[in-house]
């Protein structure tokens, strides 16, 4: 029976004001990467506001979505479906976040749905109903005396506090309490009523920076975001940030999308760490996302670390950012004394120093530090006991007879002897190894792991405790007393008062990796460890297990990360590698890749390298994948990303089943 208005009872009618909602649906198909128009029922007129979560019917199924905006009309000529319901009226997709997600998707040839999954955590209904905490008052401006040690340091902090568009690349001094410096920067910005977002590589750095920020600005002003939080706590903290209840946000990789209000500064610490690269599509990098945010919002941007990447050097050379460095006299006074094992003086004193894993200089440095009552840091590239074996005669890699996996010795416990060689893939024990190249023979270690190194050093320094850090057992802090601390890169604990010496072993294992960034990554890992050592004036020594004539070792000896980054960028520009150019990696089955490259409309300046077969992770896998690299000048990067996104959309529209993996500016090229 009809009503007086002509609408039957129970029939939905559109809202009177702005009846059309443009919705991003959570469907990861490239050809559907846009908003879709829906009618807003009059019953949801007040709750279906821009940014809220909704449920809509799409292709016959109920899917999640976000309302991007409300409009008075639609360009769609057919009949519009209604919104099914409003899941939450919390406006989680702010206009700023929507623009950022769109920009990131376009830069990396991805989709809006993929980026929004990274940017917005899952909803927790109980948390939304909680009474929100009161907004933290701006803290008093902290002392920034520590920044006076750097040229332009005080000017940087003052500019960020004043809300200016200040961009900088900061090289921290060795031994610097960098969490305190970042806290001072964030506290100065918060005191002026603006927000700061600091992104660090891992939870240990997160804990240190958060503690320092809380000391200066108070617990209520600081929010820490990390992936190890539970769903409820993660959403609770994320809402505090979105609602503007905290002015300082510290987090790991996922925090790069944190919706801070009135941003004053974005900071990334140690941007060369591969933990800053997202493993999920569209594979954005923290540094690049924060640069986009700083550019769009007019906020400041600081790329910081002990070392410097080629990408950070490009920011300096393009004059987008200013370098913030200490004077050379101060650097020399703060840095430890560093030597390479191939140093001419050391070779004259110890002819075996160039080949020995622990030359006399390393033992001398360790003995001196232990005698002075300080701990010794030993950095080993690989974890485990003997993680790689080879034929003792021809050095051919030792492989399992069952699955062709690599053979290794896992090591025993304190009560047991090391176990026999076994396969790292299938676990089969190899008791009678026969080399496929030269026949029956013994095996030798290719790389010695951290556990075997700790065992050897325990015998070399009897009576001194030996601690290990790495893998699932990472130490945060060690006491400033005589001990040997063996760790893998990135797991170096902080020592009270600093280490007396650091031994950076097996440098060849880091430098010989088949990776475009091997040299840069080696310098970064070495400097991160050496920065924990006392200055040369206080007896600090660093022994690098690599030829002293290498450019990477010389950068350590002079403590000149900027000079090494300048050289690295120049070499990449000459060879045509990122960041001097934009490069895309396209990986798919051979026939699929060939068809895609044929129909791909590339810029005239584009150059296709390959395709080449992709080596399977395990022998015997039927991967049959190939990869092609496409490089263009930086000015054509947007056009390249657009072409790749359009190609994915065409494949998605015709329901192509074969997967194609596209990465823009991938970390691994070789």
C-alpha positions as CSV (number, residue, x, y, z in Angstrom):
1,X,0.0,0.0,0.0
2,X,1.5,3.4,-1.0
3,X,2.0,6.3,1.3
4,X,1.0,9.9,0.7
5,X,4.5,10.6,-0.7
6,X,4.2,7.9,-3.4
7,X,6.8,5.6,-1.7
8,X,5.6,2.2,-0.5
9,X,6.1,1.4,3.1
10,X,9.6,-0.1,3.7
11,X,11.0,1.1,0.4
12,X,14.3,2.9,0.6
13,X,14.5,6.4,-0.7
14,X,17.7,8.5,-1.3
15,X,18.9,11.1,1.1
16,X,17.6,14.6,0.5
17,X,21.1,16.2,0.7
18,X,24.0,14.9,-1.4
19,X,22.3,11.6,-2.1
20,X,25.3,10.1,-4.1
21,X,28.3,8.5,-2.3
22,X,31.5,7.9,-4.2
23,X,33.0,4.8,-2.7
24,X,36.4,3.0,-2.9
25,X,35.5,-0.6,-2.8
26,X,37.9,-3.1,-1.3
27,X,38.5,-5.1,-4.5
28,X,42.1,-5.5,-5.6
29,X,41.5,-5.6,-9.3
30,X,43.5,-3.1,-11.4
31,X,40.7,-2.3,-13.8
32,X,38.4,-1.4,-10.9
33,X,40.8,1.1,-9.3
34,X,38.4,4.0,-9.0
35,X,35.4,5.2,-7.0
36,X,31.9,3.8,-7.7
37,X,28.7,5.7,-7.1
38,X,26.0,4.5,-4.7
39,X,22.8,6.0,-3.4
40,X,22.7,7.0,0.2
41,X,19.5,5.8,1.9
42,X,17.7,8.6,3.9
43,X,18.2,6.4,7.0
44,X,22.0,6.8,6.6
45,X,22.1,10.4,5.6
46,X,23.8,11.6,8.8
47,X,26.1,8.6,9.3
48,X,27.4,8.0,5.7
49,X,29.9,10.8,5.8
50,X,33.2,11.0,3.8
51,X,35.8,8.8,5.3
52,X,33.6,6.3,7.0
53,X,33.6,2.5,6.4
54,X,30.6,1.1,4.6
55,X,29.3,-2.2,3.2
56,X,28.1,-2.2,-0.4
57,X,26.9,-4.8,-2.9
58,X,29.4,-5.2,-5.7
59,X,29.1,-7.8,-8.4
60,X,26.5,-9.6,-6.3
61,X,28.6,-9.8,-3.2
62,X,28.8,-7.7,-0.1
63,X,32.2,-6.0,0.2
64,X,33.8,-3.3,2.3
65,X,34.5,0.2,1.2
66,X,35.2,3.7,2.2
67,X,33.1,6.8,1.3
68,X,35.4,9.2,-0.5
69,X,32.9,12.0,-0.9
70,X,29.2,12.9,-1.1
71,X,27.8,14.5,-4.2
72,X,24.5,15.8,-5.5
73,X,24.4,13.8,-8.7
74,X,26.1,11.0,-10.6
75,X,27.5,10.7,-14.1
76,X,26.4,7.1,-14.2
77,X,23.5,6.7,-16.6
78,X,22.1,3.4,-15.2
79,X,20.5,2.6,-11.9
80,X,22.5,3.1,-8.8
81,X,22.5,0.6,-5.9
82,X,22.1,1.7,-2.3
83,X,24.7,1.6,0.4
84,X,23.9,-1.5,2.5
85,X,25.0,-0.2,5.8
86,X,27.5,2.0,7.6
87,X,30.0,-0.2,9.4
88,X,31.4,2.7,11.4
89,X,30.8,6.5,11.2
90,X,34.5,7.1,12.3
91,X,36.0,9.0,9.4
92,X,39.2,6.9,9.0
93,X,39.9,7.9,5.4
94,X,40.7,11.5,5.8
95,X,41.1,13.7,2.6
96,X,44.8,13.9,3.2
97,X,45.2,10.2,3.6
98,X,43.1,9.6,0.5
99,X,45.3,11.9,-1.6
100,X,48.4,10.2,-0.2
101,X,47.1,6.7,-1.0
102,X,46.3,7.8,-4.5
103,X,49.7,9.3,-5.0
104,X,51.5,6.2,-3.7
105,X,49.4,3.9,-5.9
106,X,50.2,6.0,-8.9
107,X,54.0,6.2,-8.1
108,X,54.3,2.4,-7.7
109,X,51.8,1.3,-10.4
110,X,49.5,-0.2,-7.7
111,X,45.9,0.1,-6.7
112,X,44.1,2.3,-4.2
113,X,42.8,-0.8,-2.4
114,X,46.3,-2.3,-1.9
115,X,47.5,1.0,-0.4
116,X,44.5,1.5,1.9
117,X,45.1,-2.0,3.3
118,X,48.6,-0.8,4.3
119,X,47.4,2.6,5.6
120,X,44.3,1.8,7.7
121,X,44.3,-0.9,10.3
122,X,41.3,-3.2,10.7
123,X,38.4,-1.9,12.8
124,X,37.9,-2.8,16.4
125,X,34.3,-1.9,17.4
126,X,34.9,-1.9,21.2
127,X,37.8,0.5,20.8
128,X,35.7,3.0,18.9
129,X,33.2,3.1,21.7
130,X,35.8,3.9,24.4
131,X,36.0,7.3,25.8
132,X,38.9,9.0,24.1
133,X,41.7,10.5,26.2
134,X,42.1,14.2,26.5
135,X,44.2,16.0,24.0
136,X,47.8,16.4,25.2
137,X,48.8,20.0,25.8
138,X,51.8,21.3,23.9
139,X,55.0,20.5,25.9
140,X,57.5,23.2,26.8
141,X,60.2,23.7,24.2
142,X,63.2,21.4,25.1
143,X,66.9,22.3,25.0
144,X,68.5,21.8,21.6
145,X,72.1,22.1,22.7
146,X,73.0,18.8,21.1
147,X,72.2,20.2,17.7
148,X,74.7,22.9,18.0
149,X,77.4,20.4,17.2
150,X,76.2,20.3,13.6
151,X,76.4,22.9,10.9
152,X,72.8,24.1,10.3
153,X,71.6,21.9,13.1
154,X,70.1,24.6,15.3
155,X,68.7,26.3,12.2
156,X,67.0,23.1,11.2
157,X,65.3,22.6,14.5
158,X,64.2,26.3,14.6
159,X,62.8,26.1,11.0
160,X,60.8,23.0,11.8
161,X,59.4,24.6,15.0
162,X,58.4,27.6,13.0
163,X,56.4,25.5,10.5
164,X,58.8,26.1,7.6
165,X,59.4,23.7,4.7
166,X,62.8,22.6,5.9
167,X,64.4,19.5,4.2
168,X,67.6,18.0,5.5
169,X,69.9,15.0,5.4
170,X,71.4,14.6,8.8
171,X,74.6,12.5,9.4
172,X,74.8,11.6,13.1
173,X,78.2,11.7,14.7
174,X,79.7,8.3,15.9
175,X,78.7,7.8,19.5
176,X,75.7,10.2,19.1
177,X,72.7,9.7,21.3
178,X,70.5,10.0,18.2
179,X,67.2,9.1,19.9
180,X,67.7,12.2,22.1
181,X,68.4,14.4,19.1
182,X,65.3,13.2,17.3
183,X,63.3,13.7,20.5
184,X,64.5,17.3,20.8
185,X,63.5,17.9,17.2
186,X,60.0,16.4,17.8
187,X,59.6,18.2,21.1
188,X,60.4,21.5,19.5
189,X,57.9,20.9,16.8
190,X,55.2,19.8,19.3
191,X,55.8,22.8,21.5
192,X,54.9,25.0,18.5
193,X,51.6,23.1,18.1
194,X,52.6,20.9,15.2
195,X,53.0,17.1,14.9
196,X,56.1,15.0,14.1
197,X,56.2,11.5,12.6
198,X,59.4,9.5,13.2
199,X,59.8,6.1,11.4
200,X,62.6,3.7,12.5
201,X,63.6,0.3,11.3
202,X,62.7,-2.1,14.2
203,X,61.2,-2.3,17.7
204,X,64.5,-1.8,19.5
205,X,64.9,1.6,17.9
206,X,61.3,2.3,18.5
207,X,61.6,1.7,22.2
208,X,64.6,4.0,22.5
209,X,63.1,6.9,20.6
210,X,59.8,6.6,22.3
211,X,61.4,6.7,25.7
212,X,63.4,9.8,24.8
213,X,60.3,11.5,23.4
214,X,58.3,10.7,26.5
215,X,61.0,12.2,28.8
216,X,60.8,15.5,27.0
217,X,57.1,15.8,26.0
218,X,55.3,13.4,28.5
219,X,53.7,10.0,27.9
220,X,50.4,11.5,26.8
221,X,52.0,13.4,23.9
222,X,53.7,10.3,22.3
223,X,52.1,7.4,20.5
224,X,54.1,4.3,19.3
225,X,52.9,2.3,16.4
226,X,54.3,-1.1,15.4
227,X,53.2,-4.3,13.8
228,X,53.6,-6.4,17.0
229,X,50.7,-4.6,18.7
230,X,47.5,-6.5,19.1
231,X,44.5,-5.5,16.9
232,X,42.7,-3.6,19.7
233,X,45.8,-1.7,20.9
234,X,47.0,-0.9,17.4
235,X,43.6,0.5,16.4
236,X,43.4,2.4,19.7
237,X,46.7,4.1,19.2
238,X,45.9,4.8,15.5
239,X,42.7,6.5,16.5
240,X,44.6,8.7,19.0
241,X,46.8,9.8,16.1
242,X,43.9,10.5,13.7
243,X,41.9,12.4,16.3
244,X,44.9,14.6,17.1
245,X,45.4,13.5,20.7
246,X,49.1,13.0,20.3
247,X,51.7,15.3,18.7
248,X,54.6,12.9,18.4
249,X,54.2,9.6,16.6
250,X,57.0,7.0,16.5
251,X,56.7,3.8,14.6
252,X,58.1,1.2,12.3
253,X,57.3,0.8,8.6
254,X,53.5,0.7,8.7
255,X,53.5,4.0,10.6
256,X,54.5,5.8,7.4
257,X,50.8,6.3,6.7
258,X,49.9,7.4,10.2
259,X,47.3,10.2,9.8
260,X,49.0,12.9,11.9
261,X,47.3,16.2,12.2
262,X,49.0,19.5,11.3
263,X,52.3,17.8,10.4
264,X,55.4,19.8,11.1
265,X,58.1,17.2,10.4
266,X,58.6,13.8,8.9
267,X,61.7,11.8,9.9
268,X,63.1,8.5,8.7
269,X,66.1,7.0,10.6
270,X,68.5,4.8,8.8
271,X,66.7,4.9,5.4
272,X,69.1,2.3,3.9
273,X,67.7,-0.5,6.2
274,X,65.7,-2.9,4.0
275,X,63.1,-3.1,6.8
276,X,61.9,0.3,5.4
277,X,60.8,-1.4,2.2
278,X,57.2,-2.8,2.3
279,X,57.0,-6.5,1.3
280,X,53.4,-6.2,0.1
281,X,52.1,-4.6,-3.1
282,X,52.6,-2.0,-4.3
283,X,56.0,-2.2,-2.4
284,X,56.4,1.4,-1.2
285,X,59.5,2.6,0.6
286,X,59.2,4.7,3.8
287,X,61.6,7.3,2.6
288,X,59.7,8.0,-0.6
289,X,56.3,8.0,1.1
290,X,57.4,10.5,3.7
291,X,58.9,12.7,1.0
292,X,55.6,12.7,-0.8
293,X,53.8,13.6,2.5
294,X,56.2,16.4,3.2
295,X,55.8,17.8,-0.3
296,X,52.0,17.7,-0.2
297,X,51.6,19.1,3.3
298,X,54.4,21.7,3.2
299,X,56.0,20.1,6.3
300,X,59.7,19.5,6.9
301,X,61.5,16.3,6.1
302,X,64.7,14.8,7.7
303,X,66.5,11.8,6.4
304,X,68.9,10.7,9.2
305,X,71.4,8.0,9.9
306,X,75.1,7.3,10.6
307,X,75.6,6.4,6.9
308,X,74.1,7.9,3.8
309,X,72.3,6.2,0.9
310,X,72.6,7.1,-2.7
311,X,69.0,8.2,-2.6
312,X,69.7,10.6,0.2
313,X,72.7,11.9,-1.7
314,X,70.5,12.6,-4.7
315,X,68.3,14.7,-2.4
316,X,71.4,16.8,-1.5
317,X,72.8,17.1,-5.0
318,X,69.4,18.1,-6.4
319,X,69.2,20.8,-3.6
320,X,65.9,19.5,-2.4
321,X,67.6,18.9,1.0
322,X,70.4,20.5,2.9
323,X,73.2,18.4,4.5
324,X,73.4,18.7,8.3
325,X,77.0,17.6,9.2
326,X,79.5,18.1,11.9
327,X,82.8,19.8,11.2
328,X,85.7,17.4,10.3
329,X,87.5,18.3,13.5
330,X,84.5,17.2,15.6
331,X,84.1,14.0,13.5
332,X,87.7,13.0,14.1
333,X,87.3,13.7,17.8
334,X,84.2,11.5,18.0
335,X,85.1,8.6,15.8
336,X,87.0,5.5,16.9
337,X,90.4,4.6,15.4
338,X,89.7,2.3,12.4
339,X,92.1,0.1,10.5
340,X,91.7,-2.5,7.7
341,X,93.3,-5.9,7.9
342,X,95.1,-5.2,4.6
343,X,96.8,-2.0,6.0
344,X,100.5,-1.9,4.9
345,X,101.7,-1.4,8.5
346,X,99.7,-4.3,9.7
347,X,100.9,-6.5,6.9
348,X,104.5,-5.7,7.7
349,X,103.8,-6.6,11.3
350,X,101.7,-9.6,10.6
351,X,102.1,-11.1,7.0
352,X,99.1,-13.3,7.5
353,X,96.8,-10.4,8.4
354,X,95.4,-10.3,4.9
355,X,94.2,-13.9,4.9
356,X,93.6,-14.6,8.6
357,X,90.0,-14.3,9.8
358,X,91.2,-12.9,13.2
359,X,94.6,-11.2,12.5
360,X,96.9,-10.0,15.2
361,X,95.4,-6.5,15.1
362,X,92.0,-7.8,16.0
363,X,93.3,-9.8,18.9
364,X,95.3,-6.8,20.1
365,X,92.3,-4.5,20.0
366,X,90.1,-7.1,21.8
367,X,92.7,-7.8,24.5
368,X,93.3,-4.0,25.1
369,X,89.6,-3.3,25.4
370,X,89.0,-6.2,27.8
371,X,92.0,-5.2,29.9
372,X,90.5,-1.7,30.1
373,X,87.3,-3.1,31.5
374,X,85.1,-2.5,28.4
375,X,83.1,-4.9,26.2
376,X,84.2,-5.9,22.7
377,X,81.7,-6.1,19.8
378,X,82.2,-8.7,17.1
379,X,80.0,-8.4,14.0
380,X,79.6,-11.6,11.9
381,X,77.6,-11.5,8.6
382,X,75.9,-14.8,9.1
383,X,74.0,-16.5,12.0
384,X,74.2,-20.1,12.9
385,X,77.3,-22.4,13.3
386,X,78.6,-23.2,9.8
387,X,75.8,-22.0,7.5
388,X,77.5,-22.9,4.2
389,X,79.8,-25.8,3.2
390,X,81.9,-26.5,0.1
391,X,84.1,-29.2,-1.3
392,X,87.4,-29.2,0.4
393,X,89.2,-29.8,-2.8
394,X,87.5,-27.8,-5.6
395,X,85.4,-25.4,-3.4
396,X,82.2,-26.4,-5.3
397,X,79.1,-25.7,-3.0
398,X,78.1,-28.8,-1.1
399,X,74.6,-29.9,-2.0
400,X,72.1,-32.4,-0.7
401,X,71.8,-35.7,-2.8
402,X,68.1,-35.8,-2.2
403,X,66.9,-32.2,-3.0
404,X,70.0,-30.3,-4.0
405,X,69.6,-28.0,-1.1
406,X,72.7,-26.4,0.6
407,X,74.5,-28.4,3.3
408,X,75.3,-26.7,6.6
409,X,76.4,-27.6,10.2
410,X,73.8,-26.3,12.6
411,X,76.0,-26.7,15.6
412,X,75.2,-28.2,19.0
413,X,74.5,-26.8,22.5
414,X,76.9,-26.1,25.3
415,X,76.6,-29.8,26.4
416,X,76.8,-31.4,23.0
417,X,79.3,-31.4,20.1
418,X,78.4,-29.9,16.7
419,X,76.0,-32.1,14.8
420,X,76.8,-33.6,11.4
421,X,76.3,-31.7,8.1
422,X,72.6,-31.7,7.0
423,X,70.5,-30.2,4.3
424,X,69.0,-26.8,5.1
425,X,65.9,-27.6,3.1
426,X,64.9,-31.2,3.7
427,X,66.9,-31.9,6.8
428,X,68.6,-35.0,5.5
429,X,71.9,-35.8,7.2
430,X,74.9,-36.1,4.9
431,X,77.5,-38.5,6.4
432,X,79.3,-39.5,3.2
433,X,79.7,-36.4,1.0
434,X,80.8,-36.9,-2.6
435,X,81.4,-33.8,-4.8
436,X,79.7,-34.0,-8.2
437,X,82.7,-32.2,-9.7
438,X,85.7,-34.1,-8.3
439,X,84.3,-37.1,-6.5
440,X,84.5,-38.2,-2.9
441,X,86.1,-35.6,-0.7
442,X,85.8,-33.7,2.6
443,X,84.0,-30.5,3.2
444,X,85.1,-27.1,4.4
445,X,83.3,-24.0,5.8
446,X,82.5,-21.3,3.3
447,X,81.2,-18.9,6.0
448,X,81.6,-19.2,9.7
449,X,78.4,-18.3,11.6
450,X,78.0,-16.3,14.8
451,X,77.7,-19.4,17.1
452,X,80.9,-20.9,15.8
453,X,82.6,-17.5,16.1
454,X,81.4,-17.2,19.7
455,X,82.8,-20.7,20.4
456,X,86.2,-19.8,19.0
457,X,86.4,-16.5,20.9
458,X,85.4,-18.2,24.1
459,X,88.6,-20.4,23.8
460,X,90.7,-17.4,22.7
461,X,89.7,-15.3,25.7
462,X,89.2,-17.7,28.6
463,X,87.5,-16.4,31.7
464,X,85.6,-13.7,29.7
465,X,81.9,-14.0,29.2
466,X,80.8,-14.4,25.6
467,X,77.3,-13.3,24.6
468,X,75.5,-13.7,21.3
469,X,72.8,-11.4,19.7
470,X,70.9,-12.3,16.6
471,X,68.1,-14.3,15.1
472,X,65.3,-14.9,17.6
473,X,67.5,-13.8,20.6
474,X,68.5,-10.1,20.2
475,X,70.0,-8.2,23.1
476,X,69.0,-4.6,23.6
477,X,71.6,-3.5,26.1
478,X,74.8,-5.0,27.6
479,X,76.6,-3.8,30.7
480,X,79.8,-1.8,30.3
481,X,82.0,-4.6,31.7
482,X,84.6,-6.9,30.1
483,X,82.8,-9.3,27.7
484,X,82.7,-10.4,24.1
485,X,79.5,-9.7,22.3
486,X,79.0,-11.6,19.0
487,X,76.2,-10.4,16.9
488,X,74.8,-10.4,13.3
489,X,74.3,-7.1,11.5
490,X,71.4,-5.1,12.8
491,X,71.4,-7.0,16.2
492,X,74.1,-4.9,17.9
493,X,73.1,-4.2,21.5
494,X,74.0,-0.8,23.0
495,X,76.8,-1.0,25.7
496,X,76.8,1.3,28.7
497,X,79.6,3.7,28.1
498,X,80.3,2.3,24.7
499,X,82.4,-0.6,23.4
500,X,86.1,-0.5,23.7
501,X,86.6,-2.2,20.4
502,X,84.7,-3.6,17.5
503,X,85.8,-6.4,15.2
504,X,83.9,-6.4,11.9
505,X,84.7,-9.9,10.5
506,X,84.3,-11.5,7.1
507,X,83.9,-8.3,5.2
508,X,84.3,-10.2,1.9
509,X,81.1,-12.0,2.6
510,X,79.2,-8.7,2.6
511,X,81.1,-7.1,-0.2
512,X,81.0,-10.1,-2.6
513,X,77.2,-10.4,-2.6
514,X,75.6,-10.2,-6.0
515,X,73.7,-7.0,-5.2
516,X,73.8,-3.5,-6.7
517,X,73.7,-2.1,-3.1
518,X,76.3,-4.5,-1.6
519,X,78.9,-1.8,-1.0
520,X,76.4,0.8,0.3
521,X,74.8,-1.8,2.6
522,X,78.2,-2.9,3.9
523,X,79.2,0.6,4.8
524,X,75.9,1.1,6.5
525,X,76.2,-2.0,8.6
526,X,79.8,-1.3,9.5
527,X,79.1,2.3,10.6
528,X,76.1,1.3,12.6
529,X,78.3,-1.1,14.6
530,X,81.3,1.3,14.8
531,X,79.1,4.1,16.0
532,X,78.7,2.2,19.3
533,X,82.4,2.2,20.0
534,X,84.1,4.8,22.1
535,X,86.1,7.6,20.4
536,X,89.8,7.2,19.6
537,X,90.6,9.6,22.4
538,X,88.9,7.2,24.9
539,X,90.7,4.2,23.4
540,X,88.1,3.0,21.0
541,X,89.3,0.9,18.1
542,X,87.6,-0.7,15.1
543,X,89.2,-3.5,13.0
544,X,87.6,-4.1,9.6
545,X,88.0,-7.6,8.1
546,X,88.6,-6.3,4.6
547,X,91.4,-4.9,2.5
548,X,92.2,-1.4,3.6
549,X,92.5,-0.2,0.0
550,X,88.8,-0.8,-0.7
551,X,86.6,2.4,-1.0
552,X,84.3,1.0,1.7
553,X,87.1,0.5,4.2
554,X,88.5,4.0,3.4
555,X,85.1,5.5,4.1
556,X,85.2,3.9,7.5
557,X,88.8,5.0,8.2
558,X,88.0,8.6,7.4
559,X,84.4,8.3,8.7
560,X,83.1,9.9,5.5
561,X,79.7,8.5,4.6
562,X,78.8,11.6,2.5
563,X,81.9,11.1,0.3
564,X,81.2,7.5,-0.2
565,X,77.5,8.2,-1.1
566,X,78.7,10.8,-3.6
567,X,80.9,8.3,-5.3
568,X,78.3,5.6,-5.2
569,X,75.7,7.9,-6.8
570,X,78.1,9.0,-9.5
571,X,78.9,5.4,-10.4
572,X,75.2,4.5,-10.6
573,X,74.5,7.6,-12.8
574,X,77.2,6.5,-15.2
575,X,75.8,3.0,-15.4
576,X,72.2,4.0,-15.5
577,X,71.0,2.5,-12.2
578,X,68.6,3.9,-9.5
579,X,68.3,6.4,-8.0
580,X,69.8,8.2,-11.0
581,X,67.0,6.7,-13.1
582,X,63.6,5.2,-12.4
583,X,63.5,1.5,-13.0
584,X,60.8,-1.1,-13.0
585,X,61.1,-4.9,-12.5
586,X,58.5,-7.0,-14.3
587,X,58.4,-10.7,-13.5
588,X,56.1,-13.3,-15.0
589,X,56.0,-16.6,-16.9
590,X,58.1,-16.2,-20.1
591,X,55.2,-16.1,-22.6
592,X,53.2,-13.8,-20.4
593,X,56.1,-11.4,-20.0
594,X,56.8,-11.4,-23.7
595,X,53.2,-10.5,-24.6
596,X,53.1,-7.8,-21.9
597,X,56.3,-6.1,-23.2
598,X,54.9,-6.2,-26.8
599,X,51.7,-4.3,-25.9
600,X,53.3,-2.0,-23.3
601,X,53.3,1.6,-24.5
602,X,56.6,2.8,-23.1
603,X,58.1,6.3,-23.3
604,X,60.6,6.9,-26.2
605,X,63.4,7.1,-23.6
606,X,62.6,3.7,-22.1
607,X,65.2,0.9,-22.3
608,X,64.3,-2.7,-21.7
609,X,66.9,-5.0,-20.1
610,X,66.3,-8.7,-20.6
611,X,64.2,-10.7,-20.2
612,X,66.4,-13.2,-18.3
613,X,65.4,-16.3,-16.4
614,X,64.7,-16.0,-12.7
615,X,66.7,-18.4,-10.7
616,X,64.4,-20.6,-8.6
617,X,65.0,-20.5,-4.8
618,X,65.5,-24.2,-4.8
619,X,66.9,-26.5,-7.5
620,X,64.2,-28.6,-9.1
621,X,61.4,-26.1,-8.8
622,X,59.5,-25.6,-12.0
623,X,59.4,-21.8,-11.8
624,X,59.9,-21.0,-15.5
625,X,59.8,-17.3,-14.6
626,X,61.6,-14.5,-16.4
627,X,62.2,-10.9,-15.4
628,X,62.7,-7.8,-17.4
629,X,64.0,-4.4,-16.2
630,X,62.7,-1.2,-17.7
631,X,64.5,2.0,-17.0
632,X,63.7,5.6,-17.9
633,X,65.0,9.0,-16.9
634,X,63.6,10.2,-13.6
635,X,61.5,12.8,-15.4
636,X,59.7,9.9,-17.2
637,X,59.1,7.9,-14.0
638,X,55.4,8.9,-13.8
639,X,54.8,7.9,-17.4
640,X,56.4,4.5,-16.8
641,X,54.3,3.8,-13.7
642,X,51.2,4.9,-15.6
643,X,51.9,2.5,-18.5
644,X,52.5,-0.4,-16.2
645,X,49.3,0.3,-14.2
646,X,47.3,0.5,-17.5
647,X,48.8,-2.8,-18.6
648,X,47.8,-4.5,-15.3
649,X,44.3,-3.0,-15.7
650,X,43.9,-4.5,-19.2
651,X,45.0,-7.9,-18.0
652,X,42.6,-7.7,-15.1
653,X,39.7,-6.7,-17.3
654,X,40.2,-9.7,-19.5
655,X,40.5,-11.9,-16.4
656,X,44.1,-13.1,-17.1
657,X,45.0,-15.7,-14.6
658,X,48.8,-15.6,-14.8
659,X,50.4,-13.5,-12.2
660,X,52.6,-10.5,-13.1
661,X,54.7,-8.9,-10.4
662,X,55.6,-5.3,-10.9
663,X,58.0,-3.4,-8.7
664,X,59.1,0.2,-9.2
665,X,62.6,1.1,-7.9
666,X,63.1,-2.4,-6.3
667,X,65.9,-2.8,-3.8
668,X,67.2,-6.0,-5.5
669,X,68.2,-5.6,-9.1
670,X,71.0,-8.2,-9.4
